Structure formats: structure tokens, C-alpha cells
Amino acid sequence: MSTPRQYSYDLSVKSDVSDELINVYVLRPVAGFLVRFLYHTPIIPNQITIAATLSGFIAAALYFFANPTATVCAGAFVTLKDLLDSADGQLARAKQIYSRAGRFLDSIGDFLVNLGVFVAIGYVLSVAWGGLLSLALAALGFLGITLRVSYHVYYQTSFLHLRQRYSTNRVTEEIREEDLRTDRKTLLLQRVFLLLYGWQDRLMVRIDMWCRGKDEYTIREQDWFADRIGLRLSGFLGLGTELLLLTTCSVMNQLTWYLCCNLGLMNGLWLVNIWYRRNILATRARSLHI
């Protein structure tokens, strides 16, 4: 697919309906300035993805210092990582140079960065609190952010597929016959992606089926995946929102607050999402079919 001659911000962004509010109104407009600058350069999206991952690793390393200045700086690098995370996809969409390898590289980088950040947070809080409780809570925090983001991505991707705006990547990424004929690097990244995310994708499918109930096949995809309230609710569980919360608590030098918000507030929002789809949307969608 050839690169358009002129940069278009509208072409670079995902649907405002399915995207996170922090992305729509803050991160993507700011990242748009960087993408506009990079548009006519030889820099490719995967290079920005690598830069985003490096920013995340720097943030994780800074958290280990466990002092206010380092924690604030870590928050700044988390924000930089968040902006670059928006910029890589925006550049790919603006230039129309989608890459399966880039899709896997981005997600693998997110997983490793989150793992590094929570290892650092667990270490810092274990020094402050003592004992293994803080390490266990950090592990639960890492598991929570991983699953919540996968939940958001599942519904956002399903919506974009419904709108025929996301054909390069799939809702779930099982290896197919055509994948075996791709280049070795992409196939290797896909295998690593499946190791990290395959079980999560299968879990999201099961949660979705449970929310639809026994009459799941009577619910039209349009009524289910394009529901604006459901998309807005799941938008609060995306990585941009999660990292904003981490940045805010880092600037305040309150990693304990962050872990409490992660385990309490964000998991509570996830339960609200599931409750809405199971108890309100499923009933309404079935009645529309009758």
C-alpha cells in the first residue's frame, strides 16, 4: 500500500467511539505533532515502538531508586512511553504501512515494560513495608493491568473489525496456514505473542460468551460490539488510561496509592464493564432481535 503524499491526522487515528478518552483528547493530538514531523522522514513505526519500549524500561529502572526525584522522573518516562505508544500506530496508519510484525512487537513490548514496572514497584514497596505481601500485591497488580487492557483491546478490535477498519490484525491471533508462509521474524514474534497473550485472548472470548448468556447467537454483532456505552466503559481500561494513573501517582510520589487504585478502583471498573454487558446490554440486544 503506497504512502499518501500528505499527512492526515484523521487517517492516523482509530475510531473516537472505541478509543480511550485520554487518547482521543490528549495523547493522540499531542502524538500527532510528532507524527506530522516524522511523516516525511525514513523513520518507521517499529523504530518508534522500540523507543517506546526503551522509555518504559528506563521508567522501571528509575523506580528501583526509590526516592522522590527518581519516582517523578520515572513518571515522566511513563508518559513518554505512552505518547510514543500512540505515535507508532498513528504513523503506521498515516503512512498506510501496517505491519503484522509491528503489531506483535508493540504488544510484547507493553507486556515486558509492565512486568518490569511492577517488579520495581514490588521491590520498592517490599523494602518500605517488609515481607512478601507487597510482592504478592504487585504481582496481582501486574496481572490485573494485563487482563484489563486485553479486555479493552478485545472490544476495540472487534468494533474496528465490524467497521472494516482493522483488517491487518485479528481479534485473536491463532497461527493459521498463511502465517506459516510469512517471514521468520514475524512468525517468531507471533509465537511469542501467543505465549504471552494467547491465554488472555481465550479468556476474553469466554468472558464475552458468558456476558451474552445462553442465547448468545441471537445477539447481532452490531448491537453487541458497536454499543457506545459498552465501548466507552471498556475505554477506561485501556493502557493509556492505566499509564496516566501510574504517572499521576508517580508525580505525587505515591506508589502505594497507585497499587491501591490498580487493585481496587480499576478492577472495580472492570467488574462494572462485565456487569453492564451481562445484565443490561445482553437483555437489550436480545430484545432488539425479537
C-alpha positions in Angstrom: 0.0 0.0 0.0 1.5 3.3 -1.1 2.1 6.2 1.4 -0.3 9.2 0.9 1.6 12.3 -0.2 0.1 14.5 2.5 -0.2 13.8 6.2 -3.7 13.4 7.5 -4.4 13.3 11.3 -7.9 11.9 10.7 -6.3 9.0 8.8 -3.9 8.3 11.6 -6.3 7.8 14.5 -8.6 5.0 15.4 -12.4 5.5 15.9 -13.2 8.0 18.6 -16.1 5.8 19.6 -13.9 2.8 20.6 -10.7 4.6 21.7 -9.9 5.8 25.2 -11.0 9.3 26.1 -7.4 10.1 27.2 -6.2 9.1 23.8 -8.9 11.0 21.9 -8.4 14.3 23.6 -4.8 14.3 24.9 -2.4 11.6 23.7 -3.3 11.3 20.1 -3.4 15.0 19.4 0.0 15.5 21.1 1.4 12.5 19.3 0.0 13.9 16.1 2.6 16.7 16.2 5.4 14.2 16.4 3.9 12.1 13.6 3.5 15.1 11.4 7.2 15.9 11.9 8.2 12.3 11.2 5.9 11.7 8.3 8.3 12.7 5.6 11.4 11.1 7.3 12.6 7.5 6.8 11.7 6.6 10.4 9.3 3.7 10.5 6.7 2.8 13.2 8.7 -0.2 14.5 11.5 2.1 15.4 9.1 4.3 17.5 7.8 1.1 19.1 11.3 0.2 20.2 11.8 3.7 21.5 8.6 3.4 23.5 9.7 0.1 25.0 13.1 1.6 25.9 11.3 4.5 27.6 9.3 2.1 29.6 12.4 0.2 30.7 14.1 3.4 31.8 11.0 4.2 33.9 11.2 0.8 35.5 14.9 1.2 36.3 14.2 4.6 37.9 11.5 3.2 40.2 14.2 1.0 41.7 16.0 4.0 43.1 13.0 4.5 45.5 13.5 8.3 46.0 11.1 11.1 45.2 13.2 12.6 42.3 13.7 9.3 40.6 10.0 8.4 41.0 8.9 11.7 39.4 11.4 11.1 36.6 10.0 7.6 36.2 6.5 9.0 35.8 7.8 11.3 33.1 9.3 8.4 31.1 6.0 6.5 31.6 4.3 9.5 29.9 6.9 9.5 27.1 6.3 5.8 26.6 2.5 6.4 26.5 3.0 9.1 23.8 5.3 7.0 21.7 2.8 4.1 22.0 0.3 6.4 20.4 2.7 7.7 17.8 3.8 4.4 16.4 0.3 3.3 15.4 -0.6 6.7 14.2 2.4 6.8 11.9 1.6 3.4 10.6 -2.0 4.4 9.8 -1.0 7.8 8.4 1.6 6.2 6.0 -0.6 3.2 5.4 2.3 0.9 6.2 0.7 -1.7 8.5 2.9 -4.5 9.8 2.0 -7.8 11.5 5.4 -7.8 13.0 4.8 -4.3 14.4 1.5 -5.4 15.9 3.3 -8.2 17.8 6.4 -6.1 18.7 4.2 -3.4 20.2 2.2 -5.9 22.4 5.3 -7.8 23.5 7.0 -4.6 24.5 3.9 -3.5 26.5 3.9 -6.8 28.4 7.7 -6.6 29.2 7.5 -3.0 30.3 4.6 -3.6 32.5 6.4 -6.6 34.0 9.5 -4.5 34.7 7.5 -1.7 36.2 5.6 -4.0 38.6 8.8 -5.8 39.6 10.2 -2.4 40.5 7.1 -1.3 42.4 7.0 -4.6 44.3 10.7 -4.3 45.2 10.3 -0.7 46.4 7.2 -1.4 48.5 8.8 -4.6 49.9 11.7 -2.5 51.2 9.3 0.0 52.7 6.8 -2.5 54.2 8.8 -5.6 54.6 7.6 -9.1 54.0 6.2 -10.8 50.9 2.8 -9.1 50.9 3.9 -6.2 48.7 5.4 -8.6 46.2 2.2 -10.5 46.0 0.1 -7.4 45.6 2.5 -6.1 42.9 2.0 -9.5 41.1 -1.8 -9.1 41.3 -1.4 -5.5 40.1 0.5 -6.7 37.0 -2.0 -9.5 36.3 -4.8 -7.0 36.7 -3.5 -4.4 34.3 -2.6 -7.1 31.8 -6.1 -8.6 31.8 -7.9 -5.3 31.8 -6.0 -4.0 28.8 -6.7 -7.3 27.0 -10.4 -6.8 27.7 -10.3 -3.3 26.3 -8.4 -4.4 23.2 -10.8 -7.3 22.6 -13.8 -5.0 22.3 -12.0 -2.2 20.5 -10.6 -4.6 17.9 -14.0 -6.3 17.5 -15.6 -3.0 16.9 -13.0 -1.9 14.3 -13.4 -5.2 12.5 -17.1 -4.6 12.4 -16.4 -1.3 10.8 -13.9 -2.9 8.5 -11.1 -0.6 9.7 -8.7 -3.1 11.2 -8.3 -5.9 8.7 -4.5 -6.4 9.2 -4.8 -7.6 12.7 -7.2 -10.1 14.2 -9.3 -10.3 17.3 -7.5 -13.4 18.3 -4.1 -14.4 16.8 -4.0 -18.1 16.4 -1.4 -19.3 13.9 -3.1 -20.0 10.5 -1.8 -21.6 7.3 -1.0 -18.2 5.8 1.1 -17.3 9.0 3.3 -20.3 8.3 4.2 -18.8 5.0 5.2 -15.4 6.4 8.8 -14.4 7.2 10.6 -16.0 10.1 10.8 -12.8 12.2 7.1 -12.2 12.1 6.2 -15.8 12.8 8.6 -15.8 15.8 7.1 -12.6 17.2 3.6 -14.2 16.7 4.7 -17.3 18.7 6.0 -15.1 21.5 2.8 -13.0 21.4 0.7 -16.2 21.7 2.7 -17.3 24.6 2.1 -14.1 26.4 -1.4 -13.2 25.2 -3.0 -16.3 23.7 -4.5 -17.4 27.0 -5.7 -13.9 27.7 -7.5 -13.7 24.3 -9.2 -17.0 25.0 -10.2 -15.8 28.4 -11.7 -12.6 26.9 -13.7 -14.7 24.5 -15.1 -16.8 27.3 -16.0 -13.8 29.4 -17.7 -12.3 26.3 -19.7 -15.5 25.8 -20.7 -15.6 29.4 -21.9 -12.0 29.3 -24.1 -12.8 26.2 -25.7 -15.7 28.1 -27.3 -18.8 26.8 -28.9 -17.1 23.8 -25.5 -15.6 22.6 -26.1 -16.5 19.0 -29.4 -14.5 18.8 -27.5 -11.2 19.5 -26.4 -9.3 16.5 -22.7 -8.3 16.4 -23.8 -4.7 15.5 -25.8 -4.5 18.7 -23.1 -6.0 20.8 -19.8 -4.7 19.6 -20.9 -1.3 18.5 -22.7 -0.4 21.7 -21.4 3.1 22.6 -21.9 2.8 26.4 -20.0 -0.6 26.4 -17.2 0.8 24.3 -16.9 3.9 26.5 -16.8 1.8 29.7 -14.1 -0.5 28.3 -12.2 2.6 27.2 -11.4 3.3 30.8 -9.4 0.1 30.9 -7.0 0.8 28.1 -3.3 1.1 28.5 -3.3 4.9 28.0 -5.7 5.4 31.0 -3.8 2.9 33.1 -0.4 4.6 32.5 -2.0 8.0 33.2 -2.9 6.8 36.6 0.6 5.5 37.2 2.1 8.8 36.1 -0.2 10.8 38.3 0.7 8.7 41.4 4.4 8.8 40.5 4.4 12.6 40.3 2.8 12.6 43.8 5.4 10.0 44.9 2.6 7.7 46.0 3.3 4.2 44.5 1.2 2.8 47.4 -1.8 4.8 46.2 -1.2 3.6 42.7 -1.2 -0.1 43.8 -4.4 0.5 45.8 -6.1 2.2 42.8 -4.9 -0.6 40.5 -6.3 -3.3 42.7 -9.4 -1.5 43.9 -10.6 1.2 41.5 -9.5 -0.3 38.2 -10.7 -3.8 39.0 -14.0 -2.3 40.2 -14.4 -0.6 36.8 -13.7 -3.9 35.1 -16.5 -5.5 37.1 -18.8 -2.7 36.1 -18.0 -3.3 32.5 -18.8 -7.0 32.8 -22.0 -6.3 34.8 -23.2 -3.9 32.2 -22.7 -6.3 29.3 -24.1 -9.3 31.2 -27.2 -7.6 32.9 -28.1 -4.6 30.7 -26.7 -4.9 27.2 -27.4 -8.6 26.7 -31.0 -8.1 27.7 -31.4 -5.1 25.4 -29.6 -6.7 22.5 -31.8 -9.8 22.7 -35.0 -7.7 22.8 -33.9 -5.9 19.6 -33.6 -9.2 17.8 -37.1 -10.3 18.8 
